[in-house]
Amino acid sequence: MNTTTQTIVNARFSVNGRAYHPPAVPIAIICIDGCADEYLSISLAKGFMPNLARMLETGHRSLVRGALPSFTNVNNSAVVTGCPPSQTGIGGNYIIDPETGKEVMTNSSKFLRLETILAAAANAGRKVAMVTAKDKLRELLSKNMTGIAFSTERADELSLEVNGIDDIISHVGPKPEIYSGDASLYVLKAGVYLIEAGLADFCYLTLTDYMQHKYAPEALESLEFHRGIDDEIGRLLRLGCIVAATADHGMNAKCDANGNPNVVYLETELTKKFGDGIKVICPITDPYVKHHGALGSAVTVYLPASADRSEIANWVLNLEGVAEVHTRETALTKLQLPVDRIGDLFVLSNRDFVIGRTPAHHDLAQLAGQLRSHGGRYEEMVPMVLSHELNEIYYKKSQGDPRNFDIFDFACNGVVVSS
């Protein structure tokens, strides 16, 4: 086995009520965006992920529960802090900011209410790198972090001042198109380079879900994409890394038997029934409309002060395609959402439905093929894999109700590392 020759600080640190003692070896935490467990199962069964298969012979694989709504900003923020959305303050990619009343994307670290594991690890002496496919996550997840932070999307615009590194292109190659599987593979290749070059020993590598939005797990394009992920996992393992991977959310087709999108245009329906003044916010909304057309399986509803909240909640719950309706109070206690950044009602759809605002708010013509999306209860469960065996305490935790945002805890505190 090839391993890096750098000296790694044996550092303990605490953040957000948890203590971390990462072993003095390189650690690579991977968030495979949109990776429902069946993507791994089918790729493994068909022989497209041999490195992962060998890793799991002595490592660990189980299911973990993500944060709701099962969206990117929500879960990545939870993962890098080790805490649920009620504490991070990130309950959607897109919200009405209670301080300004304006609709905004939560791509700025000003919305993140906690410090991150990445920043704490850097302060303790680890060489930290955070590489993301989508630039929308870069500044958010690298809050107060000393180290390297950049995106595939802007890999040709790096500077030491902003990113902690001024060149990745000459080492990894030209940046790929963001709407591609290569955008994710570039993140992994960059992580391999940073560890191999001794520039990082504690990495968070978070991918994009373009391929999962576009292809089902059994599609050849999906299998080849996972072969590419597996190649980079193999390189990380040969560098002596602890490799741990999970996902921010799963992915499901949101169509009828003929392949047509199943959409509940909730603001339209509510206005017809109850009149003007009701606003629906789609928290999946982000700059990458070709992924999903801003249609996901969770929305938040803002009602006029005079509205009968219980009457409207009961009416919405009986709509075709709706699975759950929560008030602010139950959104906190049942979903762990930040109540000041959601509306009066929080609505989750059935497995094969999405919820939108009005037809005018969603350009379905921009979708790249059949509508596949996420955000609800049916994309909540995701895989967790680790390259090493778990100790007794963490194996027991893995059999309970572990969360995807426990992944740093498992990788730092739960693995058995040979001396």
Stockholm file with secondary structure:
# STOCKHOLM 1.0

chainA/1-419         MNTTTQTIVNARFSVNGRAYHPPAVPIAIICIDGCADEYLSISLAKGFMPNLARMLETGHRSLVRGALPSFTNVNNSAVVTGCPPSQTGIGGNYIIDPETGKEVMTNSSKFLRLETILAAAANAGRKVAMVTAKDKLRELLSKNMTGIAFSTERADELSLEVNGIDDIISHVGPKPEIYSGDASLYVLKAGVYLIEAGLADFCYLTLTDYMQHKYAPEALESLEFHRGIDDEIGRLLRLGCIVAATADHGMNAKCDANGNPNVVYLETELTKKFGDGIKVICPITDPYVKHHGALGSAVTVYLPASADRSEIANWVLNLEGVAEVHTRETALTKLQLPVDRIGDLFVLSNRDFVIGRTPAHHDLAQLAGQLRSHGGRYEEMVPMVLSHELNEIYYKKSQGDPRNFDIFDFACNGVVVSS
#=GR chainA/1-419 SS CCCCCCCCCCCCEEETTEEECCCSSCEEEEECTTCCHHHHHHHHHTTSCHHHHHHHHHSEEEEEECCSSCCHHHHHHHHHHTSCHHHHCCCCSEEECTTTCCEEECCSGGGCCSCCHHHHHHHTTCCEEEEESSGGGHHHHTTTCCSEEEESTTTTSCCHHHHSCSCCHHHHCSCCCSSSTHHHHHHHHHHHHHHHTTSCSEEEEECCCHHHHHCCTTSHHHHHHHHHHHHHHHHHHHTTCEEEEECSCCCEECBCTTSCBCEEEHHHHHHHHHCSCCEEECTTCCSCHHHHTTCBSEEEEECCTTSCHHHHHHHHHTSTTEEEEEEHHHHHHTTCCCGGGSCSEEEEECTTCEEESCGGGCCGGGCCSSCEECCSGGGCEEEEEESSCBCHHHHHHHTSCCBGGGHHHIIIIIBCCCC
#=GC SS_cons         CCCCCCCCCCCCEEETTEEECCCSSCEEEEECTTCCHHHHHHHHHTTSCHHHHHHHHHSEEEEEECCSSCCHHHHHHHHHHTSCHHHHCCCCSEEECTTTCCEEECCSGGGCCSCCHHHHHHHTTCCEEEEESSGGGHHHHTTTCCSEEEESTTTTSCCHHHHSCSCCHHHHCSCCCSSSTHHHHHHHHHHHHHHHTTSCSEEEEECCCHHHHHCCTTSHHHHHHHHHHHHHHHHHHHTTCEEEEECSCCCEECBCTTSCBCEEEHHHHHHHHHCSCCEEECTTCCSCHHHHTTCBSEEEEECCTTSCHHHHHHHHHTSTTEEEEEEHHHHHHTTCCCGGGSCSEEEEECTTCEEESCGGGCCGGGCCSSCEECCSGGGCEEEEEESSCBCHHHHHHHTSCCBGGGHHHIIIIIBCCCC
//
